[in-house]
Structures are given as C-alpha cells and as structure tokens.
Amino acid sequence: MEQTDRYKTIKKESRGYYKEKNSRFIARIFHVESEEKAKEYLLQMKKEYHDARHHCWAYRIHPENELFRSSDDGEPSGTAGKPIFNQILSAGLFDVLVVVIRYFGGVKLGVPGLIRAYKTATRDAIDRATIVTLSITRKLTILFDYPQMNRVMRIVKDENIIVLKQDFGMRCELILEVERNRIKNVLKKFESIRGLTVK
C-alpha cells in the first residue's frame, strides 16, 4: 500500500500538562474531522476553563485536502499556535485539534519560555494519546440482480471490502468502502459482471 493512502490520527481525547514559574499549561487533544467539530470543542474548552487567561490552539484536518489553522489567543505572535501546530506536524497527525489552556502564574516566561511551554504541553498530550493508522477510502454503491449475488459477494470477500450498507429489495444495493489505491482494481472486477451498475 502506498504511504500516501495511510495517515495517523488519535483514537480518543487525551491530556497533557506542563508547569513553569507557577504558570500552568493544560493541553487537550481531540479527534476532529471537520472545522465545525474543532470549533465546537474550542467553545467547550473556553466554557470549561473560562477563568484561564489563554486558550491557544491548532488543528490539522483532512489528509487529502489538508486544512490547518492555529491561534496564539493573545500570547506574543508565534509563541503558542505555531509550537502547538509543529508538534502535530512532527507526530504526523491528521484530524486532530489541540487546545492548550494557560493559567498565568504572575511571572512572564519570555518568548523562548512560552514556546517551550506550549510545545512541551502539546507533546505530553500526544505522547499520552492512542495513535491509530487509518486508510484514505472511497465509497462505492453497486446495484445488481439476485442471480449476480454470488459473484458480487465473492469479490467483496476476496478483496476484503467493508460493507457499509446493504439493501436487498427489487434489486440488490450495496454501499462499500474501498481503500483509495485499490479502487481501480475493485471497479474492474465489478464491471466484469454483466448488468451490474456502479454509482
């Protein structure tokens, strides 16, 4: 399998922590597959930690059409969002949002201190997360008649294809999930069955 068809993400939410000169940095990492979901979690963090001075964040979504953003949320430019994002990059993760909440401890940390704090808190959250490798997939809908059922199901079984939905009404309909780099080969096999339609 081509490397480009596999990507890493996290299984579920995880936390990290860093403390320096009484400033506390709480990192929360979430699995998100859309900007809307990232915004929801961000809003949730601002409510949950409403008494914190900064809620800095970065996200990286969609392994195919990469979408990324970050925010320093009032910290000096480049001291928070960028270090958070760089940790996501160096871990090779997609479909994640990291929010680092800072409780100010009364002593300024300076630019190098801030960069180190946001980087370390983020790294801690990533290190504690369960990282999984997934494949980029495509959905296929195929329509066929009952006499073709055996041939279709043999291809599904031989190619180890995931069946998302099946509907056996007047005609049979299957919604399948196929890894992107195998799609041509799978289509070729299905198209060799007469009377079968691919949507």
C-alpha positions as a printed Julia matrix, in Angstrom:
199×3 Matrix{Float64}:
   0.0     0.0     0.0
   1.21    3.46   -0.87
   2.32    5.54    2.09
   0.13    8.44    0.9
  -3.01    6.36    1.46
  -2.33    5.86    5.14
  -2.44    8.52    7.8
  -2.21    8.74   11.58
  -4.76   10.16   13.96
  -5.76    9.69   17.6
  -8.39    7.27   18.82
  -9.83    9.43   21.58
  -9.24   12.56   23.62
  -6.05   12.84   25.64
  -4.46   15.38   28.01
  -1.03   16.8    28.66
   0.39   19.13   31.3
   3.32   21.48   31.85
   4.12   23.89   34.65
   6.72   26.66   34.8
   7.08   29.57   37.26
   3.54   28.96   38.54
   2.04   29.17   35.05
   0.05   26.03   34.26
  -0.42   24.73   30.72
  -3.15   22.14   30.21
  -3.16   20.53   26.75
  -6.25   18.76   25.42
  -6.15   16.84   22.15
  -9.31   15.81   20.28
 -10.15   13.78   17.19
 -11.95   16.1    14.73
 -12.91   15.53   11.11
 -14.3    18.99   10.32
 -13.74   22.65   11.15
 -17.21   22.74   12.71
 -16.26   19.99   15.17
 -13.0    21.79   16.0
 -14.96   24.99   16.72
 -17.39   23.06   18.96
 -14.54   21.67   21.07
 -12.89   25.09   21.22
 -16.09   26.65   22.53
 -16.39   23.81   25.04
 -12.83   24.43   26.3
 -13.47   28.18   26.67
 -16.53   27.39   28.81
 -14.81   24.67   30.83
 -11.73   26.82   31.5
 -13.49   30.21   31.49
 -11.16   31.55   34.19
  -7.96   30.84   32.18
  -6.09   33.69   30.53
  -5.33   32.0    27.18
  -6.87   29.21   25.07
  -4.3    28.66   22.32
  -4.9    26.05   19.67
  -4.03   24.42   16.37
  -5.71   21.87   14.16
  -4.86   19.81   11.1
  -7.74   18.18    9.23
  -8.2    16.06    6.08
  -5.23   14.0     4.9
  -6.3    14.57    1.28
  -7.12   18.29    1.24
  -5.1    19.42    4.21
  -6.69   22.17    6.26
  -4.83   23.73    9.17
  -5.12   26.76   11.42
  -3.64   27.95   14.68
  -4.12   30.78   17.18
  -1.91   32.45   19.79
  -5.03   33.82   21.55
  -3.32   36.94   22.9
   0.11   35.42   23.53
   3.03   37.08   21.64
   2.88   36.19   17.93
   4.32   32.75   17.11
   4.79   31.63   20.73
   1.75   29.36   21.09
  -0.24   28.35   17.97
   2.85   27.61   15.89
   4.65   25.44   18.51
   1.39   23.52   19.03
   0.96   23.01   15.27
   4.61   21.98   14.85
   4.11   19.17   17.38
   1.07   17.92   15.43
   3.23   18.02   12.28
   6.21   16.24   13.8
   3.92   13.48   15.1
   2.47   13.19   11.57
  -1.12   13.51   12.79
  -4.27   14.46   10.91
  -7.86   15.06   12.07
  -6.74   16.49   15.4
  -7.3    19.66   17.39
  -5.01   20.61   20.27
  -6.08   23.3    22.74
  -3.56   24.45   25.34
  -5.1    26.35   28.25
  -2.81   28.65   30.19
  -3.31   29.82   33.74
  -0.91   32.72   34.25
   1.3    32.35   37.32
   2.32   36.01   37.68
   5.79   35.68   36.17
   6.44   36.33   32.48
   8.2    33.45   30.73
   9.56   35.35   27.72
   9.34   34.17   24.13
  11.64   31.07   24.45
   9.88   30.08   27.69
   6.43   30.31   26.1
   7.45   28.35   23.02
   8.92   25.62   25.23
   5.81   25.52   27.45
   3.27   25.22   24.61
   5.46   22.7    22.78
   6.02   20.54   25.88
   2.36   20.51   26.97
   1.29   19.53   23.45
   3.96   16.82   23.2
   2.79   15.4    26.54
  -0.82   15.16   25.28
   0.3    13.49   22.04
   2.54   11.03   23.91
  -0.4    10.0    26.12
  -2.79    9.57   23.17
  -3.56    6.27   21.46
  -2.41    6.78   17.88
  -4.02    4.75   15.1
  -3.18    4.4    11.4
  -6.11    4.67    9.0
  -6.54    4.44    5.24
  -7.99    7.01    2.87
 -11.12    5.37    1.43
 -13.82    5.88   -1.17
 -17.47    4.87   -1.06
 -18.88    2.75   -3.89
 -22.55    1.98   -4.5
 -23.29   -1.04   -6.63
 -26.65   -2.22   -7.97
 -27.22   -5.74   -9.27
 -29.83   -8.5    -9.61
 -30.18  -11.55   -7.39
 -28.58  -14.02   -9.87
 -25.33  -11.99   -9.64
 -25.25  -12.11   -5.83
 -22.7   -14.96   -5.53
 -20.18  -13.34   -7.87
 -20.53   -9.95   -6.16
 -20.16  -11.38   -2.65
 -17.12  -13.42   -3.73
 -15.37  -10.2    -4.86
 -16.36   -8.48   -1.59
 -14.91  -11.39    0.4
 -11.75  -11.89   -1.72
 -10.93   -8.17   -1.71
 -11.75   -7.82    1.99
 -14.14   -4.91    1.28
 -16.13   -3.27    4.07
 -19.9    -3.3     3.51
 -21.38   -0.11    4.97
 -24.98   -0.79    3.98
 -26.95   -3.44    2.13
 -30.46   -3.3     0.74
 -31.99   -6.35   -0.91
 -35.22   -5.02   -2.41
 -36.35   -5.34   -6.03
 -32.67   -5.03   -6.94
 -29.72   -5.53   -4.63
 -27.79   -2.47   -3.49
 -24.5    -2.47   -1.59
 -22.65    0.57   -0.28
 -18.98   -0.34    0.08
 -15.88    1.3     1.5
 -12.72    0.69   -0.53
  -9.19    1.92    0.09
  -8.36    4.67   -2.4
  -5.38    2.95   -4.01
  -7.39   -0.27   -4.62
 -10.41    1.39   -6.22
  -9.38    0.84   -9.89
  -8.72   -2.86   -9.37
 -12.01   -3.37   -7.47
 -14.02   -1.43  -10.08
 -12.52   -3.56  -12.85
 -13.68   -6.74  -11.1
 -17.22   -5.45  -10.52
 -17.51   -4.08  -14.05
 -16.77   -7.57  -15.45
 -20.19   -8.65  -14.1
 -22.85   -8.02  -16.76
 -25.84   -5.93  -15.7
 -24.13   -4.58  -12.58
 -24.23   -0.79  -12.14
 -21.72    1.26  -10.18
 -22.84    4.63   -8.84
